């Protein structure tokens, strides 16, 4: 769940995604504050999940995969290619 939310936050920060699409996650937060927009037996979690799923459906797949790749393989504190020290291994 945390990785899912991190993905959504990083996609919101991406300048290539249309601003109108970025409104959907914020609409889910507004629904959480004012749950009377949709009367009936809708659970808050279902409506919020629906907004977030629609958001991810509207974002191009290559952007989602790019953000997943960057999040998984470039975590803070991980070594980059500039920090790799070359060495040799020998057995006695």
DSSP file (Angstrom, degrees, kcal/mol; ACC not computed):
  #  RESIDUE AA STRUCTURE BP1 BP2  ACC     N-H-->O    O-->H-N    N-H-->O    O-->H-N    TCO  KAPPA ALPHA  PHI   PSI    X-CA   Y-CA   Z-CA
    1    1 A X     >        0   0    0      0, 0.0     4,-2.1     0, 0.0     5,-0.2   0.000 360.0 360.0 360.0 -39.2    0.0    0.0    0.0
    2    2 A X  H  >  +     0   0    0      1,-0.2     4,-2.5     2,-0.2     5,-0.2   0.924 360.0  49.3 -65.1 -43.4    2.9    2.4    0.8
    3    3 A X  H  > S+     0   0    0      1,-0.2     4,-2.3     2,-0.2    -1,-0.2   0.871 109.0  54.0 -63.2 -35.8    4.5    1.7   -2.5
    4    4 A X  H  > S+     0   0    0      2,-0.2     4,-1.9     1,-0.2    -1,-0.2   0.918 111.0  44.6 -63.1 -44.8    1.2    2.3   -4.3
    5    5 A X  H  X S+     0   0    0     -4,-2.1     4,-2.5     2,-0.2    -2,-0.2   0.871 111.3  53.5 -68.5 -37.2    0.9    5.7   -2.6
    6    6 A X  H  X S+     0   0    0     -4,-2.5     4,-2.4     2,-0.2    -2,-0.2   0.892 108.1  51.4 -63.1 -39.0    4.5    6.6   -3.3
    7    7 A X  H  X S+     0   0    0     -4,-2.3     4,-2.1     2,-0.2    -2,-0.2   0.924 110.4  48.0 -62.5 -44.7    3.8    5.8   -7.0
    8    8 A X  H  X S+     0   0    0     -4,-1.9     4,-2.1     2,-0.2    -2,-0.2   0.908 111.8  49.5 -64.5 -41.9    0.8    8.1   -7.1
    9    9 A X  H  X S+     0   0    0     -4,-2.5     4,-1.6     1,-0.2    -1,-0.2   0.919 111.7  48.4 -63.9 -42.9    2.7   10.9   -5.4
   10   10 A X  H  X S+     0   0    0     -4,-2.4     4,-0.7     1,-0.2    -1,-0.2   0.853 111.1  50.9 -67.6 -32.3    5.6   10.6   -7.8
   11   11 A X  H  < S+     0   0    0     -4,-2.1     3,-0.5     1,-0.2     6,-0.2   0.856 106.5  54.5 -70.7 -34.3    3.2   10.6  -10.8
   12   12 A X  H  < S+     0   0    0     -4,-2.1    -2,-0.2     1,-0.2    -1,-0.2   0.869 107.6  50.9 -64.9 -35.1    1.5   13.7   -9.4
   13   13 A X  H  < S+     0   0    0     -4,-1.6     2,-0.3    -5,-0.1    -1,-0.2   0.676  85.9 106.0 -74.8 -17.8    4.9   15.4   -9.4
   14   14 A X    ><  -     0   0    0     -4,-0.7     3,-0.9    -3,-0.5    -3,-0.0  -0.491  61.0-153.9 -69.9 124.6    5.6   14.4  -13.0
   15   15 A X  T 3  S+     0   0    0     -2,-0.3    -1,-0.2     1,-0.2     4,-0.1   0.663  87.5  68.1 -73.2 -17.3    5.3   17.5  -15.3
   16   16 A X  T 3  S+     0   0    0      2,-0.1     2,-0.4     3,-0.0    -1,-0.2   0.678  81.2  89.2 -77.5 -16.8    4.4   15.3  -18.3
   17   17 A X  S <  S-     0   0    0     -3,-0.9     5,-0.1    -6,-0.2    42,-0.1  -0.671  90.6-106.0 -87.1 134.3    1.1   14.3  -16.9
   18   18 A X    >>  -     0   0    0     -2,-0.4     4,-1.4     1,-0.1     3,-0.9  -0.272  22.3-128.3 -60.0 137.2   -1.9   16.6  -17.7
   19   19 A X  H 3> S+     0   0    0      1,-0.2     4,-0.6     2,-0.2    -1,-0.1   0.809 106.5  60.0 -59.3 -31.7   -3.0   18.7  -14.8
   20   20 A X  H >4 S+     0   0    0      1,-0.2     3,-0.5     2,-0.2     4,-0.4   0.845 104.1  50.5 -66.9 -31.5   -6.6   17.6  -15.2
   21   21 A X  H X4 S+     0   0    0     -3,-0.9     3,-1.2     1,-0.2     4,-0.4   0.860 103.4  59.9 -70.8 -34.6   -5.6   14.0  -14.6
   22   22 A X  H 3X S+     0   0    0     -4,-1.4     4,-0.7     1,-0.2     3,-0.3   0.658  90.6  71.7 -68.2 -14.6   -3.7   15.0  -11.5
   23   23 A X  H <X S+     0   0    0     -4,-0.6     4,-2.2    -3,-0.5     3,-0.3   0.806  80.1  75.7 -70.2 -28.9   -7.0   16.4  -10.0
   24   24 A X  H <> S+     0   0    0     -3,-1.2     4,-1.8    -4,-0.4    -1,-0.2   0.889  92.9  48.1 -56.7 -47.2   -8.4   12.9   -9.4
   25   25 A X  H  > S+     0   0    0     -4,-0.4     4,-1.3    -3,-0.3    -1,-0.2   0.889 113.0  50.1 -61.4 -34.4   -6.3   12.0   -6.4
   26   26 A X  H  X S+     0   0    0     -4,-0.7     4,-2.2    -3,-0.3    -1,-0.2   0.849 105.6  56.5 -71.1 -32.7   -7.2   15.3   -4.8
   27   27 A X  H  X S+     0   0    0     -4,-2.2     4,-2.5     1,-0.2    -1,-0.2   0.869 103.4  54.8 -63.4 -35.4  -10.9   14.7   -5.5
   28   28 A X  H  X S+     0   0    0     -4,-1.8     4,-1.5     2,-0.2    -1,-0.2   0.878 108.1  48.6 -66.1 -35.4  -10.6   11.4   -3.5
   29   29 A X  H  X S+     0   0    0     -4,-1.3     4,-1.5     2,-0.2    -2,-0.2   0.883 110.0  51.7 -69.9 -37.1   -9.2   13.4   -0.6
   30   30 A X  H  X S+     0   0    0     -4,-2.2     4,-2.6     1,-0.2    -2,-0.2   0.905 107.3  53.2 -63.9 -40.7  -12.1   15.9   -0.9
   31   31 A X  H  < S+     0   0    0     -4,-2.5    -1,-0.2     1,-0.2    -2,-0.2   0.878 104.8  55.7 -61.2 -36.4  -14.5   13.0   -0.9
   32   32 A X  H  < S+     0   0    0     -4,-1.5     3,-0.4     1,-0.2    -1,-0.2   0.877 112.7  41.6 -63.7 -36.4  -12.9   11.8    2.3
   33   33 A X  H  < S+     0   0    0     -4,-1.5     2,-0.4     1,-0.3    -2,-0.2   0.847 128.4  29.7 -78.6 -34.4  -13.6   15.2    3.9
   34   34 A X    ><  +     0   0    0     -4,-2.6     3,-1.0    -5,-0.1    -1,-0.3  -0.727  68.8 172.0-125.8  79.9  -17.1   15.6    2.5
   35   35 A X  T 3   +     0   0    0     -2,-0.4     3,-0.5    -3,-0.4    -1,-0.1   0.389  60.8  83.1 -76.1   5.8  -18.5   12.1    2.1
   36   36 A X  T 3   +     0   0    0      1,-0.2    -1,-0.2     3,-0.1     3,-0.2   0.339  60.5  94.3 -92.0   8.8  -22.1   13.2    1.1
   37   37 A X  S <  S+     0   0    0     -3,-1.0     2,-0.6     1,-0.3    -1,-0.2   0.901  93.5  35.7 -63.5 -40.2  -21.3   13.8   -2.6
   38   38 A X  S    S-     0   0    0     -3,-0.5     4,-0.3    -7,-0.1    -1,-0.3  -0.909  85.6-153.0-117.3 102.7  -22.5   10.3   -3.4
   39   39 A X        +     0   0    0     -2,-0.6     2,-0.3    -3,-0.2    -3,-0.1  -0.399  52.5  52.8 -74.0 153.0  -25.5    9.2   -1.3
   40   40 A X  S    S-     0   0    0      2,-0.1     2,-0.3     1,-0.1    -2,-0.1  -0.757 105.4 -35.0 121.3-167.1  -26.0    5.6   -0.6
   41   41 A X  S    S+     0   0    0     -2,-0.3     2,-0.4     2,-0.0    -1,-0.1   0.002  80.6 138.5 -86.0  32.4  -24.1    2.6    0.7
   42   42 A X        -     0   0    0     -2,-0.3     2,-0.3    -4,-0.3    -2,-0.1  -0.619  47.6-137.5 -79.5 133.0  -20.7    3.6   -0.8
   43   43 A X     >  -     0   0    0     -2,-0.4     4,-2.0     1,-0.1     3,-0.3  -0.663  14.2-126.5 -85.7 143.5  -17.8    3.1    1.5
   44   44 A X  H  > S+     0   0    0     -2,-0.3     4,-2.6     1,-0.2     5,-0.2   0.896 109.6  54.1 -56.6 -41.9  -15.2    5.8    1.6
   45   45 A X  H  > S+     0   0    0      1,-0.2     4,-2.4     2,-0.2    -1,-0.2   0.869 107.1  51.1 -63.1 -36.6  -12.4    3.4    0.9
   46   46 A X  H  > S+     0   0    0     -3,-0.3     4,-2.1     2,-0.2    -1,-0.2   0.920 111.9  46.0 -67.5 -43.6  -14.2    2.1   -2.2
   47   47 A X  H  X S+     0   0    0     -4,-2.0     4,-2.3     2,-0.2    -2,-0.2   0.913 114.0  48.2 -67.0 -42.5  -14.7    5.6   -3.6
   48   48 A X  H  X S+     0   0    0     -4,-2.6     4,-2.2     1,-0.2    -2,-0.2   0.930 112.4  49.0 -63.7 -45.1  -11.1    6.7   -2.9
   49   49 A X  H  X S+     0   0    0     -4,-2.4     4,-2.4    -5,-0.2    -1,-0.2   0.873 109.3  53.7 -61.8 -36.8   -9.8    3.5   -4.5
   50   50 A X  H  X S+     0   0    0     -4,-2.1     4,-2.4     2,-0.2    -2,-0.2   0.929 108.4  48.5 -63.6 -45.9  -12.0    4.1   -7.5
   51   51 A X  H  X S+     0   0    0     -4,-2.3     4,-2.2     1,-0.2    -2,-0.2   0.909 113.5  47.5 -59.3 -42.6  -10.6    7.6   -8.0
   52   52 A X  H  X S+     0   0    0     -4,-2.2     4,-2.4     2,-0.2    -2,-0.2   0.873 110.8  50.9 -70.3 -36.4   -7.0    6.3   -7.7
   53   53 A X  H  X S+     0   0    0     -4,-2.4     4,-2.0     2,-0.2    -1,-0.2   0.901 110.5  49.2 -65.8 -40.4   -7.6    3.5  -10.1
   54   54 A X  H  X S+     0   0    0     -4,-2.4     4,-1.8     2,-0.2    -2,-0.2   0.910 109.4  53.2 -63.9 -41.2   -9.1    5.9  -12.7
   55   55 A X  H  X S+     0   0    0     -4,-2.2     4,-1.3     1,-0.2     3,-0.3   0.944 111.5  44.7 -57.2 -49.3   -6.1    8.2  -12.2
   56   56 A X  H  < S+     0   0    0     -4,-2.4    -1,-0.2     1,-0.2    -2,-0.2   0.815 110.3  55.5 -67.5 -29.3   -3.7    5.3  -12.9
   57   57 A X  H  < S+     0   0    0     -4,-2.0    -1,-0.2     1,-0.2    -2,-0.2   0.826 109.0  47.2 -70.7 -30.6   -5.8    4.2  -15.9
   58   58 A X  H  < S+     0   0    0     -4,-1.8     2,-0.3    -3,-0.3    -2,-0.2   0.701  94.3  86.8 -84.7 -20.1   -5.5    7.7  -17.4
   59   59 A X  S  < S-     0   0    0     -4,-1.3     5,-0.1    -5,-0.2   -42,-0.0  -0.649  94.0-103.3 -79.1 133.7   -1.7    7.9  -16.9
   60   60 A X    >>  -     0   0    0     -2,-0.3     4,-1.6     1,-0.1     3,-0.9  -0.278  25.1-125.0 -57.8 141.0    0.2    6.4  -19.8
   61   61 A X  H 3> S+     0   0    0      1,-0.3     4,-2.7     2,-0.2     5,-0.2   0.834 107.5  59.6 -58.4 -36.3    1.7    3.0  -19.0
   62   62 A X  H 3> S+     0   0    0      1,-0.2     4,-1.9     2,-0.2    -1,-0.3   0.847 104.7  50.4 -65.9 -31.0    5.3    4.0  -19.9
   63   63 A X  H <> S+     0   0    0     -3,-0.9     4,-2.3     2,-0.2    -1,-0.2   0.907 110.8  49.2 -69.9 -41.1    5.2    6.8  -17.2
   64   64 A X  H  X S+     0   0    0     -4,-1.6     4,-2.4     1,-0.2    -2,-0.2   0.938 112.9  46.5 -62.8 -46.7    3.9    4.3  -14.6
   65   65 A X  H  X S+     0   0    0     -4,-2.7     4,-2.6     1,-0.2    -1,-0.2   0.884 110.8  53.3 -64.4 -38.0    6.6    1.8  -15.4
   66   66 A X  H  X S+     0   0    0     -4,-1.9     4,-2.5    -5,-0.2    -1,-0.2   0.920 111.3  45.2 -62.4 -43.7    9.3    4.5  -15.5
   67   67 A X  H  X S+     0   0    0     -4,-2.3     4,-2.2     2,-0.2    -2,-0.2   0.867 112.7  50.9 -70.0 -35.9    8.3    5.7  -12.0
   68   68 A X  H  X S+     0   0    0     -4,-2.4     4,-2.4     2,-0.2    -2,-0.2   0.923 112.1  47.7 -64.8 -43.0    8.1    2.1  -10.7
   69   69 A X  H  X S+     0   0    0     -4,-2.6     4,-2.4     1,-0.2     5,-0.2   0.932 113.3  47.2 -62.9 -46.7   11.6    1.4  -12.1
   70   70 A X  H  X S+     0   0    0     -4,-2.5     4,-1.3     1,-0.2    -1,-0.2   0.879 114.4  47.1 -63.8 -38.6   13.0    4.6  -10.6
   71   71 A X  H  < S+     0   0    0     -4,-2.2    -1,-0.2    -5,-0.2    -2,-0.2   0.900 116.4  43.4 -70.2 -40.6   11.5    4.0   -7.2
   72   72 A X  H  < S+     0   0    0     -4,-2.4     3,-0.3    -5,-0.2    -2,-0.2   0.853 124.9  30.1 -75.2 -34.8   12.6    0.3   -7.0
   73   73 A X  H  < S+     0   0    0     -4,-2.4    -1,-0.2    -5,-0.2    -2,-0.2   0.476 117.6  50.3-110.3  -2.3   16.1    0.7   -8.3
   74   74 A X     <  +     0   0    0     -4,-1.3    -1,-0.2    -5,-0.2    -2,-0.1  -0.360  69.9 160.7-131.4  55.6   17.2    4.2   -7.2
   75   75 A X    >   -     0   0    0     -3,-0.3     3,-2.0     1,-0.1     2,-0.1  -0.397  53.3 -87.2 -70.9 152.0   16.3    4.3   -3.5
   76   76 A X  T 3  S+     0   0    0      1,-0.3    -1,-0.1    -2,-0.1     3,-0.1  -0.380 116.6  24.7 -59.3 135.8   18.0    7.0   -1.3
   77   77 A X  T 3  S+     0   0    0      1,-0.4    -1,-0.3    -3,-0.1     2,-0.1   0.320  91.5 127.3  90.0  -7.7   21.3    5.7    0.0
   78   78 A X    <   -     0   0    0     -3,-2.0    -1,-0.4     1,-0.1     2,-0.2  -0.498  65.8-104.8 -80.6 155.1   21.8    3.2   -2.8
   79   79 A X        -     0   0    0     -2,-0.1     2,-0.2    -3,-0.1    -1,-0.1  -0.553  30.8-153.9 -82.3 141.8   25.0    3.3   -4.7
   80   80 A X    >   -     0   0    0     -2,-0.2     3,-1.2    -6,-0.0     4,-0.4  -0.521  36.9 -94.6-102.0 176.7   25.1    4.8   -8.2
   81   81 A X  G >  S+     0   0    0      1,-0.3     3,-0.8     2,-0.2    -2,-0.0   0.795 123.3  60.4 -64.9 -26.9   27.6    3.9  -10.9
   82   82 A X  G 3  S+     0   0    0      1,-0.2    -1,-0.3     3,-0.0    -3,-0.0   0.749 104.1  50.5 -71.1 -22.8   29.8    6.8   -9.9
   83   83 A X  G <  S+     0   0    0     -3,-1.2     2,-0.3     2,-0.1    -1,-0.2   0.464  82.2 112.9 -94.7  -3.0   30.3    5.4   -6.4
   84   84 A X    <   -     0   0    0     -3,-0.8     2,-0.6    -4,-0.4    -3,-0.0  -0.550  56.6-149.2 -76.0 130.6   31.3    1.8   -7.5
   85   85 A X        -     0   0    0     -2,-0.3     2,-0.1     0, 0.0    -2,-0.1  -0.893  12.1-135.9-102.6 121.7   34.9    1.0   -6.7
   86   86 A X        +     0   0    0     -2,-0.6     2,-0.3     1,-0.0     0, 0.0  -0.464  36.7 155.9 -73.2 145.9   36.6   -1.4   -9.1
   87   87 A X        -     0   0    0     -2,-0.1     2,-0.3     2,-0.0    -1,-0.0  -0.954  34.9-117.6-158.8 174.7   38.6   -4.2   -7.5
   88   88 A X        -     0   0    0     -2,-0.3     2,-0.4     2,-0.0    -2,-0.0  -0.910  16.7-147.0-123.5 152.2   40.0   -7.7   -8.1
   89   89 A X        +     0   0    0     -2,-0.3     2,-0.3     2,-0.0    -2,-0.0  -0.966  19.9 173.1-119.2 133.1   39.3  -10.9   -6.2
   90   90 A X        -     0   0    0     -2,-0.4     2,-0.4     0, 0.0    -2,-0.0  -0.981  21.2-139.7-137.5 153.1   41.9  -13.6   -5.7
   91   91 A X              0   0    0     -2,-0.3    -2,-0.0     1,-0.1     0, 0.0  -0.851 360.0 360.0-110.1 147.0   42.0  -16.8   -3.7
   92   92 A X              0   0    0     -2,-0.4    -1,-0.1     0, 0.0     0, 0.0   0.430 360.0 360.0 -96.1 360.0   45.0  -18.0   -1.8
